[in-house]
């Protein structure tokens, strides 16, 4: 993923994404989240992860199913207005779909 994929750097997260071949019956992208310890305590890291995960969940229907994505949230994702975070996820998914 990190070696062969593409990196997206945004205000609230960085993301690594890679197009993959769909297997029979597969219709969902594979998505993961990593939050480094440098972003704070476990409570803070879990809060950041929950916010980004929810923003992704709200816009997941806009993503084509052939992607593997790893989100690396930034500290700004913790205190940002949630609608801005959702907007960035939406822009990222549009970017993925346009590179199909």
C-alpha positions in Angstrom: 0.0 0.0 0.0 2.6 2.6 1.1 5.1 1.6 -1.6 2.7 1.2 -4.6 -0.2 3.5 -3.7 -0.7 7.2 -4.0 -0.5 9.7 -1.2 -3.1 12.3 -0.6 -2.3 15.1 1.9 -5.1 17.2 3.2 -5.7 19.6 6.1 -7.3 17.0 8.4 -5.7 13.7 7.2 -3.3 12.1 4.9 -4.4 9.1 3.0 -2.7 6.3 1.0 -4.9 4.7 -1.6 -4.4 1.9 -4.1 -6.7 0.6 -6.8 -7.3 -3.2 -6.6 -9.0 -5.9 -8.6 -12.4 -6.8 -7.3 -13.0 -10.5 -6.6 -16.4 -12.2 -7.3 -19.1 -10.8 -5.2 -16.9 -8.0 -3.6 -18.6 -4.6 -3.6 -16.9 -2.7 -0.8 -13.7 -0.8 -0.5 -11.2 -1.8 2.2 -10.5 1.1 4.6 -8.2 1.4 7.6 -7.3 4.0 10.1 -4.0 4.6 11.8 -3.4 7.3 14.5 0.2 7.8 15.8 0.9 8.1 19.5 2.3 11.6 18.9 -1.2 12.9 18.5 -1.9 12.4 22.2 -3.3 10.1 24.8 -5.4 7.0 23.9 -8.5 9.0 24.6 -7.5 11.8 22.2 -6.4 9.3 19.5 -9.7 7.4 19.8 -11.7 10.6 19.5 -9.8 11.6 16.3 -10.3 8.1 14.9 -14.1 8.1 15.7 -14.5 11.5 14.0 -12.7 10.5 10.8 -14.4 7.1 10.7 -17.8 8.7 11.0 -17.0 11.3 8.2 -15.9 8.4 6.0 -19.0 6.4 6.8 -21.3 9.3 5.9 -19.7 9.5 2.4 -18.8 5.9 1.7 -21.6 5.5 -0.8 -19.8 8.0 -3.0 -16.7 5.8 -3.3 -16.2 3.2 -6.0 -15.6 -0.2 -4.5 -12.1 -0.9 -6.0 -10.1 1.0 -3.5 -7.9 0.2 -0.5 -7.4 3.2 1.6 -5.5 3.9 4.9 -6.4 7.2 6.6 -3.8 8.9 8.8 -5.7 11.7 10.7 -3.9 14.9 11.7 -4.3 16.7 15.0 -6.6 19.3 13.2 -9.2 16.6 12.8 -9.9 16.6 16.6 -11.2 20.2 16.9 -12.3 21.0 13.4 -15.9 21.6 12.6 -17.3 18.2 11.6 -18.9 19.5 8.3 -15.4 20.6 7.1 -14.0 17.1 7.9 -16.9 15.5 5.9 -16.3 17.9 3.1 -12.6 16.9 2.9 -13.5 13.2 2.9 -16.0 13.9 0.1 -13.3 15.8 -2.0 -10.9 12.9 -1.4 -13.4 10.3 -2.6 -14.1 12.4 -5.7 -10.4 12.5 -6.4 -10.2 8.7 -6.1 -13.2 8.2 -8.4 -11.8 10.6 -11.0 -8.5 8.6 -11.2 -10.4 5.4 -12.0 
